[in-house]
Amino acid sequence: MEAVLPAVAPRPATLRDLVALTKPRVTGLVIATTATGVCLAPGHLSAFRVAVTLLGTALVVGAANTLNCWLERDVDARMLRTRGRPLAARRLSPATALWVGFGLAAVSIPALAFFVNPLTGLLAALALVSYVWVYTPLKRITPKALAVGAVPGAIPPLLGWTAVEGHLGAPGVWLFLVLFLWQLPHFLAITLYLQDDYARGGLRVLPLVKGEKAARRQLLYYTAALLPLTLWVRPLGLTGKIYFPAAAVLGVVFVALAWRGLSREALEAPPAVRARWARRLFAYSIVYLMLLSAALLADARGLL
């Protein structure tokens, strides 16, 4: 089905629309996870390199999001949630977005490689390529794209860690795995309460391909797997007395919320009620990540 686009010609780019291409809210969350990697690493990083790490991360994420908007402008135009984006609404031309995306990438990746270290620059390039040229096209083909997209989404803490340490290391890999696994129930919740919109966009998300019950079941599996992974950090020497009980409580609540979604009452509820459960779980997943990170940082830096 072809997207029905507004019959107006693209107008000159405005700063607001150019910024919107980079998805600032998503970029802000990524910067926060990168900063977490910086703060948890035991080494020292100069203020200049910290600034380059965070700014470079923001720019490479902005590049990925801009190129994603360029590739999915037809999908965005069909979906209620995204039809107001600059390209979908034809407020910007595709050529402008393409130049912006490649321009941001051309600045950010060399800056990270030369002013921070080559490994951080390589990881940033891997995140960009896998998100734009692997994950984005796969969304139209298979629900397995979710796991593929979680890889670039989990790289930002590694950018912070490697910026300080210059190598991956077990704690850095653990940060990657936690964020990778967290994204799976987080984004499954989105697909559950927005499945009608994803159907309009023609994206192959799990609730549309395998059914809502299968999606809820996988969401529970992922939250259950996340709990022991978050508790396994103690042998890595990253944590003390605050993080472990916080991770246990937060994880148990996460699993309990996911478990409730598989009850007969929940599965047979009206669509609006089922969507409400998914929204609540999505909102909790964000709170979960924020509080988990705060507890980890508090222990690692001896703040409490």
Backbone as CSV, one residue per row, in Angstrom:
resi,resn,N_x,N_y,N_z,CA_x,CA_y,CA_z,C_x,C_y,C_z
1,MET,0.846,-1.197,0.000,0.000,0.000,0.000,0.882,1.248,0.000
2,GLU,0.638,2.138,-0.915,1.432,3.353,-1.011,0.982,4.365,0.026
3,ALA,1.973,5.097,0.551,1.650,6.137,1.525,0.977,7.308,0.820
4,VAL,-0.007,7.884,1.489,-0.666,9.069,0.971,-0.022,10.281,1.630
5,LEU,0.768,11.006,0.869,1.515,12.136,1.408,0.785,13.437,1.122
6,PRO,0.974,14.418,1.991,0.349,15.711,1.750,0.776,16.283,0.401
7,ALA,-0.133,16.937,-0.289,0.142,17.461,-1.620,0.764,18.846,-1.550
8,VAL,1.808,18.963,-0.740,2.532,20.221,-0.648,3.993,19.935,-0.902
9,ALA,4.658,20.878,-1.530,6.067,20.704,-1.837,6.911,20.918,-0.592
10,PRO,8.046,20.216,-0.481,8.933,20.451,0.647,9.381,21.914,0.685
11,ARG,9.391,22.494,1.855,9.830,23.875,2.001,11.256,23.886,2.534
12,PRO,11.917,25.041,2.543,13.284,25.104,3.055,13.368,24.580,4.488
13,ALA,14.479,23.910,4.787,14.656,23.298,6.095,14.646,24.330,7.202
14,THR,14.008,23.998,8.288,14.062,24.825,9.487,14.856,24.077,10.542
15,LEU,15.404,24.815,11.486,16.208,24.196,12.527,15.383,23.184,13.317
16,ARG,14.135,23.515,13.584,13.275,22.616,14.359,13.085,21.292,13.645
17,ASP,12.858,21.313,12.348,12.667,20.076,11.599,13.959,19.285,11.481
18,LEU,15.077,19.977,11.325,16.355,19.279,11.244,16.671,18.569,12.553
19,VAL,16.391,19.230,13.657,16.603,18.602,14.962,15.651,17.423,15.141
20,ALA,14.417,17.563,14.677,13.431,16.487,14.820,13.876,15.222,14.095
21,LEU,14.614,15.363,13.000,15.114,14.197,12.280,15.981,13.317,13.176
22,THR,16.690,13.921,14.129,17.624,13.182,14.979,16.935,12.498,16.158
23,LYS,15.613,12.712,16.318,14.842,12.132,17.429,15.495,12.454,18.770
24,PRO,15.401,13.707,19.216,16.137,14.166,20.404,15.871,13.358,21.665
25,ARG,14.640,12.888,21.878,14.357,12.131,23.103,15.114,10.803,23.120
26,VAL,15.140,10.135,21.971,15.899,8.893,21.873,17.384,9.173,22.071
27,THR,17.867,10.234,21.436,19.272,10.603,21.553,19.643,10.909,22.996
28,GLY,18.757,11.577,23.709,19.026,11.897,25.111,19.181,10.652,25.960
29,LEU,18.334,9.648,25.738,18.439,8.395,26.486,19.749,7.684,26.162
30,VAL,20.148,7.715,24.909,21.403,7.069,24.512,22.594,7.768,25.169
31,ILE,22.573,9.079,25.212,23.659,9.813,25.865,23.752,9.423,27.337
32,ALA,22.603,9.238,27.974,22.589,8.852,29.387,23.233,7.488,29.583
33,THR,22.949,6.527,28.691,23.547,5.201,28.845,25.048,5.240,28.540
34,THR,25.452,6.105,27.619,26.882,6.268,27.355,27.583,6.859,28.569
35,ALA,26.963,7.862,29.179,27.532,8.474,30.380,27.641,7.465,31.515
36,THR,26.693,6.540,31.586,26.770,5.490,32.596,28.020,4.638,32.400
37,GLY,28.313,4.298,31.156,29.532,3.545,30.870,30.777,4.303,31.263
38,VAL,30.807,5.611,31.013,31.940,6.449,31.405,32.110,6.448,32.920
39,CYS,31.016,6.626,33.636,31.079,6.738,35.100,31.444,5.419,35.770
40,LEU,31.051,4.300,35.190,31.332,3.004,35.801,32.756,2.528,35.552
41,ALA,33.376,3.000,34.491,34.743,2.577,34.192,35.691,3.092,35.282
42,PRO,36.608,2.246,35.755,37.469,2.649,36.875,38.565,3.645,36.510
43,GLY,38.883,3.766,35.232,39.964,4.658,34.834,39.548,6.121,34.837
44,HIS,40.453,6.971,34.337,40.201,8.414,34.307,40.156,8.884,32.857
45,LEU,39.237,9.792,32.586,39.101,10.389,31.264,39.077,11.897,31.416
46,SER,39.860,12.578,30.612,39.904,14.037,30.699,38.558,14.634,30.330
47,ALA,38.337,15.855,30.808,37.067,16.527,30.527,36.861,16.686,29.023
48,PHE,37.941,16.942,28.297,37.835,17.102,26.846,37.358,15.812,26.196
49,ARG,37.945,14.679,26.587,37.568,13.413,25.965,36.172,12.966,26.399
50,VAL,35.774,13.316,27.620,34.397,13.049,28.025,33.436,13.811,27.127
51,ALA,33.746,15.089,26.896,32.883,15.918,26.056,32.816,15.365,24.632
52,VAL,33.961,14.954,24.089,33.974,14.398,22.728,33.194,13.084,22.675
53,THR,33.339,12.263,23.710,32.619,10.990,23.752,31.111,11.208,23.731
54,LEU,30.632,12.106,24.583,29.191,12.333,24.668,28.667,13.062,23.432
55,LEU,29.398,14.072,22.976,28.962,14.796,21.781,29.035,13.899,20.546
56,GLY,30.107,13.132,20.434,30.237,12.220,19.299,29.135,11.184,19.283
57,THR,28.793,10.674,20.478,27.681,9.719,20.570,26.379,10.366,20.123
58,ALA,26.134,11.593,20.599,24.904,12.295,20.207,24.828,12.461,18.695
59,LEU,25.943,12.801,18.073,25.948,13.036,16.628,25.773,11.745,15.830
60,VAL,26.419,10.662,16.288,26.278,9.416,15.530,24.867,8.850,15.694
61,VAL,24.271,9.021,16.872,22.878,8.597,17.052,21.955,9.470,16.206
62,GLY,22.252,10.768,16.165,21.472,11.651,15.307,21.575,11.264,13.850
63,ALA,22.761,10.837,13.427,22.940,10.376,12.044,22.108,9.136,11.779
64,ALA,22.162,8.172,12.711,21.405,6.932,12.538,19.906,7.211,12.478
65,ASN,19.423,8.061,13.361,17.998,8.367,13.379,17.561,9.120,12.127
66,THR,18.405,10.012,11.648,18.078,10.771,10.438,18.005,9.844,9.223
67,LEU,18.986,8.955,9.090,18.973,8.022,7.969,17.818,7.026,8.088
68,ASN,17.455,6.680,9.326,16.281,5.847,9.544,15.020,6.544,9.055
69,CYS,14.895,7.828,9.369,13.739,8.605,8.877,13.718,8.651,7.357
70,TRP,14.885,8.758,6.745,14.969,8.803,5.281,14.514,7.471,4.681
71,LEU,14.971,6.363,5.253,14.618,5.052,4.727,13.142,4.709,4.961
72,GLU,12.579,5.183,6.068,11.221,4.797,6.451,10.205,5.916,6.250
73,ARG,10.496,6.855,5.388,9.571,7.985,5.225,8.209,7.537,4.715
74,ASP,8.169,6.472,3.900,6.875,5.975,3.431,6.110,5.275,4.552
75,VAL,6.828,4.504,5.391,6.209,3.843,6.542,5.688,4.885,7.530
76,ASP,6.518,5.887,7.806,6.121,6.938,8.752,4.861,7.661,8.293
77,ALA,4.714,7.838,6.996,3.546,8.559,6.476,2.252,7.777,6.683
78,ARG,2.354,6.457,6.824,1.150,5.636,7.009,0.758,5.468,8.470
79,MET,1.704,5.693,9.367,1.452,5.435,10.784,1.018,6.706,11.501
80,LEU,0.019,6.575,12.351,-0.488,7.733,13.079,0.579,8.338,13.984
81,ARG,1.379,7.483,14.610,2.380,7.943,15.566,3.487,8.743,14.909
82,THR,3.762,8.483,13.637,4.943,9.062,13.007,4.636,9.965,11.809
83,ARG,3.372,10.099,11.445,3.080,10.833,10.209,3.385,12.326,10.306
84,GLY,3.618,12.824,11.507,3.991,14.225,11.647,5.474,14.490,11.552
85,ARG,6.282,13.452,11.362,7.730,13.651,11.226,8.037,14.455,9.962
86,PRO,9.158,15.180,9.944,9.437,16.117,8.851,9.369,15.526,7.450
87,LEU,9.911,14.327,7.247,9.885,13.739,5.905,8.519,13.173,5.570
88,ALA,7.878,12.524,6.534,6.553,11.960,6.276,5.541,13.046,5.950
89,ALA,5.665,14.190,6.609,4.756,15.313,6.376,5.232,16.223,5.251
90,ARG,6.346,15.854,4.627,6.924,16.599,3.490,7.282,18.035,3.860
91,ARG,7.719,18.226,5.091,8.241,19.542,5.465,9.702,19.674,5.076
92,LEU,10.354,18.544,4.827,11.738,18.521,4.371,11.839,17.589,3.167
93,SER,12.810,17.830,2.322,13.026,16.940,1.182,13.885,15.760,1.621
94,PRO,13.724,14.587,0.996,14.581,13.443,1.307,16.064,13.740,1.107
95,ALA,16.392,14.537,0.109,17.800,14.856,-0.145,18.412,15.602,1.033
96,THR,17.643,16.520,1.617,18.150,17.254,2.779,18.460,16.307,3.922
97,ALA,17.553,15.386,4.207,17.771,14.428,5.284,18.982,13.546,5.009
98,LEU,19.140,13.142,3.764,20.265,12.285,3.410,21.591,13.004,3.652
99,TRP,21.667,14.261,3.249,22.880,15.038,3.477,23.151,15.231,4.960
100,VAL,22.109,15.504,5.716,22.274,15.699,7.160,22.772,14.411,7.813
101,GLY,22.160,13.286,7.463,22.550,12.019,8.057,23.992,11.664,7.773
102,PHE,24.392,11.734,6.514,25.777,11.403,6.174,26.750,12.436,6.730
103,GLY,26.319,13.695,6.796,27.180,14.730,7.359,27.469,14.498,8.830
104,LEU,26.432,14.157,9.598,26.625,13.879,11.020,27.534,12.668,11.218
105,ALA,27.352,11.643,10.383,28.195,10.451,10.493,29.643,10.771,10.150
106,ALA,29.841,11.608,9.137,31.194,11.949,8.698,31.951,12.754,9.743
107,VAL,31.236,13.450,10.604,31.878,14.226,11.671,32.082,13.372,12.921
108,SER,31.057,12.634,13.314,31.065,11.971,14.620,32.014,10.779,14.694
109,ILE,32.000,9.918,13.705,32.814,8.704,13.799,34.311,9.013,13.762
110,PRO,34.798,9.858,12.845,36.216,10.219,12.908,36.588,10.933,14.211
111,ALA,35.685,11.766,14.734,35.985,12.467,15.994,36.177,11.464,17.125
112,LEU,35.315,10.459,17.208,35.452,9.442,18.251,36.717,8.617,18.046
113,ALA,37.030,8.290,16.797,38.199,7.458,16.516,39.506,8.188,16.809
114,PHE,39.597,9.473,16.463,40.858,10.200,16.591,41.031,10.884,17.943
115,PHE,39.952,11.417,18.499,40.067,12.171,19.744,39.773,11.334,20.983
116,VAL,39.145,10.166,20.813,38.895,9.276,21.948,39.801,8.053,21.788
117,ASN,39.391,7.101,20.974,40.281,5.989,20.595,39.646,5.219,19.438
118,PRO,40.453,4.471,18.676,39.918,3.782,17.496,38.813,2.779,17.819
119,LEU,38.902,2.085,18.968,37.886,1.094,19.305,36.522,1.750,19.496
120,THR,36.489,2.881,20.184,35.223,3.587,20.380,34.652,4.041,19.042
121,GLY,35.511,4.540,18.165,35.045,4.935,16.840,34.521,3.758,16.044
122,LEU,35.183,2.602,16.156,34.743,1.406,15.437,33.383,0.934,15.943
123,LEU,33.189,0.942,17.269,31.908,0.533,17.838,30.786,1.472,17.399
124,ALA,31.088,2.765,17.341,30.085,3.730,16.886,29.708,3.472,15.432
125,ALA,30.700,3.165,14.604,30.422,2.861,13.195,29.597,1.592,13.071
126,LEU,29.914,0.588,13.895,29.149,-0.657,13.882,27.694,-0.414,14.272
127,ALA,27.486,0.412,15.286,26.119,0.725,15.714,25.350,1.425,14.604
128,LEU,25.991,2.375,13.937,25.335,3.115,12.866,24.954,2.204,11.709
129,VAL,25.899,1.414,11.238,25.654,0.555,10.074,24.601,-0.506,10.391
130,SER,24.707,-1.139,11.558,23.761,-2.206,11.883,22.351,-1.665,12.101
131,TYR,22.238,-0.461,12.653,20.912,0.119,12.879,20.258,0.539,11.568
132,VAL,21.018,1.237,10.733,20.436,1.821,9.525,20.294,0.796,8.408
133,TRP,21.342,0.031,8.149,21.358,-0.787,6.948,21.016,-2.253,7.185
134,VAL,20.887,-2.663,8.455,20.476,-4.039,8.745,19.114,-4.045,9.442
135,TYR,19.045,-3.407,10.610,17.809,-3.421,11.391,16.642,-2.757,10.665
136,THR,16.848,-1.565,10.132,15.739,-0.823,9.525,15.091,-1.584,8.361
137,PRO,15.840,-2.132,7.406,15.174,-2.910,6.339,14.511,-4.188,6.861
138,LEU,15.109,-4.823,7.889,14.558,-6.074,8.405,13.188,-5.892,9.050
139,LYS,12.887,-4.710,9.535,11.598,-4.475,10.191,10.429,-4.763,9.258
140,ARG,10.627,-4.642,7.961,9.571,-4.912,6.992,9.457,-6.402,6.650
141,ILE,10.437,-7.200,7.125,10.535,-8.588,6.688,10.220,-9.585,7.795
142,THR,10.760,-9.343,9.001,10.669,-10.348,10.054,10.652,-9.707,11.433
143,PRO,9.921,-10.307,12.392,9.957,-9.804,13.765,11.301,-10.029,14.444
144,LYS,12.159,-10.856,13.849,13.501,-11.053,14.396,14.346,-9.796,14.315
145,ALA,13.853,-8.809,13.582,14.550,-7.521,13.531,14.706,-6.910,14.918
146,LEU,13.796,-7.238,15.830,13.873,-6.696,17.189,15.210,-7.039,17.838
147,ALA,15.623,-8.311,17.762,16.890,-8.727,18.362,18.067,-8.084,17.644
148,VAL,17.961,-7.931,16.325,19.030,-7.287,15.565,19.166,-5.823,15.983
149,GLY,18.035,-5.134,16.131,18.065,-3.735,16.518,18.554,-3.502,17.930
150,ALA,18.428,-4.533,18.785,18.900,-4.394,20.157,20.421,-4.350,20.238
151,VAL,21.114,-4.815,19.202,22.585,-4.783,19.208,23.097,-3.344,19.145
152,PRO,22.745,-2.546,18.130,23.203,-1.152,18.156,22.645,-0.381,19.334
153,GLY,21.447,-0.754,19.801,20.885,-0.072,20.954,21.642,-0.325,22.235
154,ALA,22.391,-1.435,22.299,23.147,-1.784,23.499,24.603,-1.346,23.439
155,ILE,25.032,-0.801,22.327,26.427,-0.399,22.177,26.784,0.881,22.941
156,PRO,25.893,1.864,23.113,26.294,3.110,23.782,27.009,2.967,25.118
157,PRO,26.588,2.080,26.056,27.395,1.941,27.278,28.825,1.495,26.990
158,LEU,28.992,0.683,25.930,30.336,0.266,25.533,31.148,1.445,25.016
159,LEU,30.494,2.396,24.369,31.208,3.597,23.924,31.793,4.321,25.129
160,GLY,30.989,4.469,26.183,31.489,5.128,27.389,32.586,4.335,28.064
161,TRP,32.385,3.023,28.169,33.379,2.180,28.834,34.704,2.176,28.082
162,THR,34.648,1.942,26.768,35.883,1.866,25.983,36.559,3.224,25.861
163,ALA,35.788,4.305,25.938,36.406,5.632,25.904,37.366,5.808,27.075
164,VAL,37.007,5.230,28.221,37.850,5.342,29.413,38.930,4.269,29.435
165,GLU,38.525,3.019,29.182,39.439,1.893,29.378,40.243,1.533,28.136
166,GLY,39.709,1.834,26.946,40.415,1.491,25.728,40.261,0.046,25.297
167,HIS,39.485,-0.734,26.043,39.220,-2.130,25.691,37.835,-2.486,26.217
168,LEU,37.327,-3.661,25.827,35.979,-4.044,26.221,35.918,-4.463,27.689
169,GLY,36.526,-5.575,28.053,36.525,-6.028,29.431,35.190,-6.631,29.836
170,ALA,35.208,-7.513,30.853,33.995,-8.201,31.287,32.908,-7.245,31.764
171,PRO,33.215,-6.210,32.558,32.152,-5.291,32.984,31.499,-4.564,31.811
172,GLY,32.306,-4.174,30.825,31.742,-3.509,29.660,30.814,-4.416,28.878
173,VAL,31.216,-5.679,28.718,30.366,-6.639,28.024,29.077,-6.874,28.815
174,TRP,29.191,-6.911,30.147,27.989,-7.081,30.983,27.023,-5.920,30.777
175,LEU,27.528,-4.702,30.722,26.668,-3.540,30.463,25.946,-3.700,29.126
176,PHE,26.680,-4.149,28.122,26.087,-4.382,26.807,24.958,-5.404,26.888
177,LEU,25.198,-6.515,27.579,24.203,-7.583,27.652,22.949,-7.139,28.403
178,VAL,23.136,-6.385,29.477,21.972,-5.912,30.234,21.102,-5.014,29.362
179,LEU,21.722,-4.070,28.677,20.927,-3.159,27.855,20.331,-3.872,26.657
180,PHE,21.051,-4.842,26.103,20.510,-5.640,24.995,19.234,-6.356,25.433
181,LEU,19.310,-7.050,26.565,18.168,-7.834,27.014,17.021,-6.943,27.475
182,TRP,17.331,-5.799,28.082,16.286,-4.878,28.528,15.453,-4.368,27.361
183,GLN,16.090,-4.143,26.226,15.372,-3.573,25.082,14.278,-4.498,24.550
184,LEU,14.440,-5.807,24.711,13.500,-6.742,24.109,12.099,-6.620,24.714
185,PRO,11.928,-6.679,26.051,10.577,-6.455,26.587,10.120,-5.006,26.431
186,HIS,11.062,-4.077,26.478,10.731,-2.660,26.331,10.058,-2.401,24.981
187,PHE,10.655,-2.908,23.910,10.099,-2.659,22.580,8.942,-3.599,22.248
188,LEU,8.923,-4.791,22.831,7.760,-5.650,22.638,6.514,-4.993,23.214
189,ALA,6.663,-4.310,24.348,5.518,-3.602,24.933,4.995,-2.546,23.965
190,ILE,5.903,-1.850,23.286,5.475,-0.841,22.307,4.695,-1.496,21.168
191,THR,5.202,-2.616,20.663,4.517,-3.272,19.550,3.147,-3.788,19.968
192,LEU,2.972,-4.118,21.239,1.686,-4.625,21.703,0.624,-3.534,21.764
193,TYR,0.974,-2.355,22.281,-0.071,-1.330,22.377,-0.177,-0.480,21.117
194,LEU,0.762,-0.648,20.172,0.683,0.082,18.907,0.583,-0.868,17.712
195,GLN,0.104,-2.088,17.945,0.126,-3.062,16.851,-0.735,-2.650,15.663
196,ASP,-1.827,-1.953,15.904,-2.646,-1.493,14.784,-1.887,-0.491,13.921
197,ASP,-1.123,0.367,14.580,-0.339,1.354,13.844,0.782,0.677,13.054
198,TYR,1.418,-0.326,13.658,2.455,-1.061,12.931,1.860,-1.804,11.737
199,ALA,0.637,-2.268,11.874,-0.027,-2.921,10.741,-0.228,-1.927,9.603
200,ARG,-0.622,-0.692,9.938,-0.774,0.337,8.901,0.553,0.619,8.208
201,GLY,1.628,0.566,8.986,2.947,0.841,8.413,3.533,-0.317,7.640
202,GLY,2.949,-1.512,7.778,3.468,-2.672,7.060,4.710,-3.275,7.691
203,LEU,4.885,-3.075,9.001,6.049,-3.620,9.684,5.701,-4.964,10.312
204,ARG,6.643,-5.893,10.260,6.400,-7.273,10.690,6.805,-7.441,12.155
205,VAL,6.008,-6.926,13.051,6.300,-7.055,14.469,5.653,-8.342,15.006
206,LEU,6.154,-8.810,16.133,5.765,-10.119,16.636,4.262,-10.280,16.883
207,PRO,3.560,-9.322,17.506,2.120,-9.527,17.727,1.333,-9.725,16.433
208,LEU,1.786,-9.116,15.342,1.086,-9.250,14.070,1.422,-10.552,13.363
209,VAL,2.623,-11.078,13.602,3.065,-12.283,12.898,2.724,-13.546,13.675
210,LYS,2.995,-13.544,14.979,2.799,-14.732,15.809,1.597,-14.635,16.735
211,GLY,1.015,-13.455,16.864,-0.115,-13.281,17.758,0.272,-12.610,19.062
212,GLU,-0.723,-12.031,19.707,-0.468,-11.272,20.929,-0.004,-12.164,22.074
213,LYS,-0.571,-13.349,22.194,-0.174,-14.237,23.287,1.296,-14.628,23.158
214,ALA,1.746,-14.919,21.948,3.149,-15.277,21.733,4.064,-14.119,22.094
215,ALA,3.645,-12.898,21.755,4.451,-11.722,22.085,4.525,-11.521,23.597
216,ARG,3.405,-11.700,24.280,3.397,-11.551,25.734,4.250,-12.643,26.393
217,ARG,4.213,-13.842,25.830,5.014,-14.931,26.388,6.513,-14.624,26.241
218,GLN,6.913,-14.141,25.075,8.322,-13.804,24.891,8.727,-12.647,25.788
219,LEU,7.839,-11.698,25.987,8.127,-10.580,26.875,8.422,-11.094,28.285
220,LEU,7.640,-12.064,28.745,7.883,-12.646,30.067,9.229,-13.364,30.104
221,TYR,9.555,-14.117,29.070,10.846,-14.825,29.037,12.009,-13.838,29.153
222,TYR,11.916,-12.726,28.440,13.015,-11.769,28.451,13.177,-11.095,29.816
223,THR,12.051,-10.737,30.449,12.159,-10.117,31.767,12.695,-11.122,32.787
224,ALA,12.298,-12.389,32.652,12.798,-13.422,33.565,14.291,-13.649,33.378
225,ALA,14.775,-13.583,32.145,16.211,-13.742,31.885,17.001,-12.521,32.350
226,LEU,16.383,-11.360,32.289,17.066,-10.130,32.691,17.373,-10.118,34.181
227,LEU,16.483,-10.679,34.990,16.656,-10.640,36.445,17.974,-11.276,36.898
228,PRO,18.280,-12.537,36.571,19.565,-13.102,37.020,20.771,-12.409,36.392
229,LEU,20.627,-11.923,35.173,21.747,-11.222,34.537,22.120,-9.973,35.320
230,THR,21.129,-9.207,35.754,21.424,-7.989,36.514,22.017,-8.319,37.882
231,LEU,21.662,-9.458,38.450,22.187,-9.834,39.759,23.583,-10.441,39.675
232,TRP,23.988,-10.845,38.498,25.289,-11.495,38.295,26.460,-10.525,38.347
233,VAL,26.197,-9.241,38.481,27.255,-8.244,38.397,28.191,-8.268,39.590
234,ARG,27.776,-8.784,40.735,28.608,-8.726,41.934,30.006,-9.323,41.725
235,PRO,30.161,-10.487,41.083,31.513,-11.023,40.882,32.407,-10.130,40.026
236,LEU,31.831,-9.199,39.291,32.628,-8.322,38.451,33.221,-7.161,39.229
237,GLY,32.842,-7.017,40.487,33.421,-5.975,41.321,32.891,-4.586,41.059
238,LEU,31.716,-4.489,40.454,31.171,-3.179,40.132,30.238,-2.621,41.210
239,THR,29.827,-3.461,42.157,28.721,-3.041,43.001,28.965,-3.294,44.482
240,GLY,28.135,-2.710,45.308,28.223,-2.865,46.753,26.861,-3.138,47.346
241,LYS,26.520,-2.460,48.430,25.339,-2.817,49.209,24.029,-2.248,48.665
242,ILE,24.064,-1.265,47.791,22.835,-0.632,47.303,22.286,-1.334,46.070
243,TYR,23.155,-1.620,45.122,22.698,-2.103,43.829,21.987,-3.453,43.908
244,PHE,22.567,-4.422,44.614,22.037,-5.778,44.573,20.579,-5.859,45.022
245,PRO,20.213,-5.318,46.201,18.784,-5.386,46.579,17.894,-4.570,45.656
246,ALA,18.403,-3.439,45.153,17.608,-2.631,44.226,17.328,-3.409,42.946
247,ALA,18.354,-4.069,42.400,18.180,-4.849,41.181,17.206,-6.002,41.403
248,ALA,17.276,-6.621,42.580,16.378,-7.737,42.883,14.922,-7.284,42.926
249,VAL,14.662,-6.192,43.639,13.287,-5.699,43.767,12.759,-5.220,42.424
250,LEU,13.555,-4.415,41.716,13.123,-3.899,40.422,12.861,-5.039,39.433
251,GLY,13.718,-6.044,39.458,13.555,-7.162,38.540,12.339,-8.011,38.845
252,VAL,12.081,-8.254,40.128,10.911,-9.043,40.507,9.627,-8.330,40.094
253,VAL,9.576,-7.019,40.280,8.397,-6.256,39.862,8.216,-6.335,38.348
254,PHE,9.314,-6.247,37.611,9.265,-6.326,36.148,8.678,-7.683,35.717
255,VAL,9.184,-8.760,36.316,8.694,-10.092,35.979,7.219,-10.234,36.351
256,ALA,6.843,-9.703,37.514,5.444,-9.812,37.956,4.502,-9.093,37.001
257,LEU,4.904,-7.929,36.527,4.070,-7.198,35.570,3.924,-7.982,34.268
258,ALA,5.029,-8.566,33.812,4.974,-9.367,32.591,4.105,-10.612,32.791
259,TRP,4.206,-11.240,33.962,3.423,-12.444,34.265,1.930,-12.142,34.244
260,ARG,1.548,-10.994,34.769,0.128,-10.613,34.799,-0.452,-10.522,33.396
261,GLY,0.381,-10.183,32.441,-0.106,-10.054,31.071,-0.477,-11.363,30.415
262,LEU,-0.117,-12.490,31.034,-0.428,-13.797,30.459,-1.595,-14.484,31.162
263,SER,-2.195,-13.826,32.118,-3.355,-14.420,32.780,-4.532,-14.485,31.807
264,ARG,-5.455,-15.410,32.055,-6.616,-15.535,31.172,-7.419,-14.245,31.144
265,GLU,-7.549,-13.628,32.315,-8.299,-12.372,32.394,-7.667,-11.301,31.517
266,ALA,-6.325,-11.211,31.560,-5.632,-10.198,30.763,-5.755,-10.476,29.271
267,LEU,-5.630,-11.738,28.881,-5.684,-12.095,27.463,-7.080,-11.938,26.874
268,GLU,-8.108,-12.084,27.705,-9.481,-11.987,27.210,-10.085,-10.604,27.434
269,ALA,-9.308,-9.687,27.949,-9.795,-8.329,28.207,-10.042,-7.596,26.888
270,PRO,-10.835,-6.528,26.900,-11.039,-5.717,25.689,-9.719,-5.121,25.197
271,PRO,-9.637,-4.788,23.918,-8.392,-4.258,23.362,-7.837,-3.053,24.122
272,ALA,-8.699,-2.159,24.569,-8.230,-0.970,25.277,-7.549,-1.342,26.590
273,VAL,-8.076,-2.352,27.273,-7.493,-2.801,28.544,-6.154,-3.494,28.284
274,ARG,-6.088,-4.289,27.237,-4.824,-4.967,26.906,-3.754,-3.952,26.539
275,ALA,-4.144,-2.918,25.815,-3.192,-1.868,25.452,-2.717,-1.113,26.686
276,ARG,-3.621,-0.919,27.657,-3.255,-0.206,28.874,-2.184,-0.966,29.649
277,TRP,-2.323,-2.297,29.708,-1.302,-3.111,30.377,0.053,-2.948,29.684
278,ALA,0.067,-2.986,28.363,1.320,-2.857,27.633,1.945,-1.484,27.843
279,ARG,1.121,-0.441,27.894,1.636,0.902,28.142,2.267,0.997,29.529
280,ARG,1.609,0.400,30.498,2.143,0.445,31.861,3.481,-0.296,31.953
281,LEU,3.557,-1.436,31.282,4.802,-2.184,31.308,5.909,-1.403,30.596
282,PHE,5.564,-0.766,29.483,6.534,0.069,28.776,7.032,1.200,29.675
283,ALA,6.111,1.873,30.362,6.499,2.969,31.254,7.373,2.453,32.390
284,TYR,7.008,1.295,32.936,7.821,0.741,34.018,9.220,0.377,33.524
285,SER,9.331,-0.103,32.298,10.652,-0.483,31.785,11.599,0.712,31.782
286,ILE,11.089,1.904,31.512,11.930,3.102,31.532,12.327,3.445,32.962
287,VAL,11.357,3.410,33.872,11.654,3.649,35.286,12.660,2.626,35.801
288,TYR,12.463,1.385,35.415,13.365,0.294,35.809,14.804,0.614,35.417
289,LEU,15.008,0.983,34.153,16.366,1.243,33.680,16.986,2.438,34.396
290,MET,16.201,3.481,34.625,16.721,4.663,35.311,17.142,4.340,36.740
291,LEU,16.292,3.613,37.468,16.601,3.293,38.861,17.736,2.275,38.962
292,LEU,17.777,1.321,38.043,18.861,0.345,38.037,20.201,1.052,37.811
293,SER,20.235,1.976,36.850,21.461,2.718,36.558,21.874,3.591,37.739
294,ALA,20.890,4.230,38.370,21.184,5.092,39.512,21.784,4.285,40.659
295,ALA,21.214,3.101,40.937,21.737,2.261,42.013,23.149,1.772,41.695
296,LEU,23.373,1.412,40.447,24.697,0.954,40.025,25.736,2.050,40.176
297,LEU,25.383,3.253,39.749,26.304,4.378,39.855,26.545,4.773,41.314
298,ALA,25.499,4.704,42.128,25.648,5.059,43.535,26.642,4.146,44.223
299,ASP,26.571,2.856,43.930,27.527,1.919,44.525,28.923,2.077,43.954
300,ALA,28.984,2.202,42.620,30.298,2.263,41.983,31.077,3.493,42.406
301,ARG,30.379,4.594,42.667,31.035,5.841,43.042,30.969,6.121,44.531
302,GLY,30.419,5.176,45.299,30.355,5.347,46.732,29.529,6.537,47.173
303,LEU,28.414,6.784,46.470,27.604,7.956,46.760,26.662,7.734,47.936
304,LEU,26.384,6.482,48.279,25.464,6.189,49.378,26.158,5.267,50.390
